[in-house]
């Protein structure tokens, strides 16, 4: 009976401590790299949308199999299951006339690896891989280096023959 009373007193004191305990407020104000100082429960004012580059300059690729970026504006382009405005210039039959880069041959290969005469359905929505560029300051830092820019720590050695 006495242990039961001690247990009840211990639980009551623990409950009283948790009820009256105040949360610790950090001395440094809240700051998030993307939200700034806007509290979590408030909506941050979105930044202005940076203008899309419209230079028609083909950029180099940073790694193998990287999809090329779109070097021009695509505002108001219809790109849905009914129409693909990109193909008005980039279709292989129209590329020479328009001066645009033709759609790569890889876009005509289906899932089974068969080459067909029409664009593969899984390559139809261009903007799932290709994106336009904006003249904007990066949101986060980037230390990416292409493989050509990385120097090996030591020269590779040939295996010794026995």
LODONU-986688 format. One record per residue (C-alpha): residue number from 0; residue in three letters; y, z, x. Coordinates in steps of 0.1 Angstrom, whole numbers. Layout:
<rolos>
ROLO  NUM  ala  Y  Z  X
...
</rolos>
This chain:
<rolos>
ROLO  0  unk  0  0  0
ROLO  1  unk  24  9  28
ROLO  2  unk  18  -25  46
ROLO  3  unk  26  -43  13
ROLO  4  unk  59  -24  11
ROLO  5  unk  68  -33  47
ROLO  6  unk  59  -69  40
ROLO  7  unk  82  -69  9
ROLO  8  unk  111  -54  29
ROLO  9  unk  105  -80  57
ROLO  10  unk  105  -109  32
ROLO  11  unk  136  -95  14
ROLO  12  unk  156  -92  47
ROLO  13  unk  145  -127  58
ROLO  14  unk  156  -141  24
ROLO  15  unk  190  -122  27
ROLO  16  unk  195  -136  62
ROLO  17  unk  189  -172  51
ROLO  18  unk  211  -169  21
ROLO  19  unk  241  -156  40
ROLO  20  unk  236  -177  71
ROLO  21  unk  263  -204  76
ROLO  22  unk  256  -238  90
ROLO  23  unk  268  -245  125
ROLO  24  unk  296  -270  126
ROLO  25  unk  299  -289  159
ROLO  26  unk  332  -286  177
ROLO  27  unk  333  -323  184
ROLO  28  unk  342  -345  154
ROLO  29  unk  316  -369  141
ROLO  30  unk  316  -403  158
ROLO  31  unk  292  -432  154
ROLO  32  unk  296  -464  174
ROLO  33  unk  293  -485  143
ROLO  34  unk  308  -463  116
ROLO  35  unk  336  -448  137
ROLO  36  unk  348  -414  124
ROLO  37  unk  340  -422  88
ROLO  38  unk  318  -394  74
ROLO  39  unk  283  -403  62
ROLO  40  unk  290  -397  26
ROLO  41  unk  320  -421  26
ROLO  42  unk  321  -459  27
ROLO  43  unk  336  -473  59
ROLO  44  unk  362  -500  56
ROLO  45  unk  345  -532  69
ROLO  46  unk  361  -550  98
ROLO  47  unk  376  -585  92
ROLO  48  unk  351  -612  96
ROLO  49  unk  355  -630  129
ROLO  50  unk  362  -667  128
ROLO  51  unk  331  -689  133
ROLO  52  unk  332  -710  165
ROLO  53  unk  336  -747  157
ROLO  54  unk  334  -762  192
ROLO  55  unk  304  -785  189
ROLO  56  unk  293  -775  224
ROLO  57  unk  256  -772  231
ROLO  58  unk  250  -738  247
ROLO  59  unk  223  -731  272
ROLO  60  unk  193  -711  263
ROLO  61  unk  186  -676  277
ROLO  62  unk  148  -677  274
ROLO  63  unk  119  -700  267
ROLO  64  unk  115  -710  230
ROLO  65  unk  149  -696  221
ROLO  66  unk  163  -714  190
ROLO  67  unk  195  -731  198
ROLO  68  unk  227  -717  182
ROLO  69  unk  247  -737  157
ROLO  70  unk  279  -748  174
ROLO  71  unk  298  -756  142
ROLO  72  unk  308  -741  109
ROLO  73  unk  282  -741  81
ROLO  74  unk  304  -726  54
ROLO  75  unk  294  -739  19
ROLO  76  unk  263  -757  33
ROLO  77  unk  237  -758  6
ROLO  78  unk  205  -745  21
ROLO  79  unk  179  -736  -5
ROLO  80  unk  146  -749  -19
ROLO  81  unk  165  -778  -36
ROLO  82  unk  186  -791  -7
ROLO  83  unk  191  -788  30
ROLO  84  unk  226  -799  41
ROLO  85  unk  217  -796  78
ROLO  86  unk  193  -826  74
ROLO  87  unk  222  -849  64
ROLO  88  unk  231  -851  101
ROLO  89  unk  201  -836  120
ROLO  90  unk  172  -855  103
ROLO  91  unk  156  -878  129
ROLO  92  unk  165  -908  108
ROLO  93  unk  202  -898  107
ROLO  94  unk  208  -882  141
ROLO  95  unk  217  -913  160
ROLO  96  unk  242  -924  134
ROLO  97  unk  258  -889  131
ROLO  98  unk  256  -881  168
ROLO  99  unk  239  -848  160
ROLO  100  unk  209  -833  179
ROLO  101  unk  178  -843  159
ROLO  102  unk  154  -817  146
ROLO  103  unk  128  -809  172
ROLO  104  unk  93  -824  169
ROLO  105  unk  79  -788  166
ROLO  106  unk  95  -786  132
ROLO  107  unk  71  -813  119
ROLO  108  unk  40  -793  128
ROLO  109  unk  23  -774  100
ROLO  110  unk  3  -742  102
ROLO  111  unk  -29  -760  110
ROLO  112  unk  -13  -777  140
ROLO  113  unk  -12  -811  124
ROLO  114  unk  19  -833  129
ROLO  115  unk  32  -848  97
ROLO  116  unk  60  -873  88
ROLO  117  unk  81  -846  70
ROLO  118  unk  96  -813  79
ROLO  119  unk  72  -784  78
ROLO  120  unk  80  -760  49
ROLO  121  unk  80  -730  72
ROLO  122  unk  108  -747  93
ROLO  123  unk  129  -758  63
ROLO  124  unk  153  -729  62
ROLO  125  unk  173  -735  94
ROLO  126  unk  193  -703  94
ROLO  127  unk  162  -681  97
ROLO  128  unk  162  -690  134
ROLO  129  unk  194  -708  141
ROLO  130  unk  227  -690  138
ROLO  131  unk  264  -699  141
ROLO  132  unk  284  -680  167
ROLO  133  unk  316  -660  161
ROLO  134  unk  345  -652  185
ROLO  135  unk  338  -615  182
ROLO  136  unk  336  -584  204
ROLO  137  unk  300  -572  207
ROLO  138  unk  292  -541  186
ROLO  139  unk  270  -527  214
ROLO  140  unk  267  -533  251
ROLO  141  unk  243  -558  264
ROLO  142  unk  228  -559  299
ROLO  143  unk  204  -589  293
ROLO  144  unk  197  -611  323
ROLO  145  unk  179  -643  322
ROLO  146  unk  147  -646  343
ROLO  147  unk  164  -669  367
ROLO  148  unk  191  -643  375
ROLO  149  unk  166  -615  383
ROLO  150  unk  156  -614  419
ROLO  151  unk  121  -602  428
ROLO  152  unk  120  -568  447
ROLO  153  unk  98  -583  473
ROLO  154  unk  84  -618  480
ROLO  155  unk  50  -624  465
ROLO  156  unk  22  -625  490
ROLO  157  unk  -7  -647  491
ROLO  158  unk  -41  -629  487
ROLO  159  unk  -59  -627  520
ROLO  160  unk  -91  -646  522
ROLO  161  unk  -122  -629  535
</rolos>
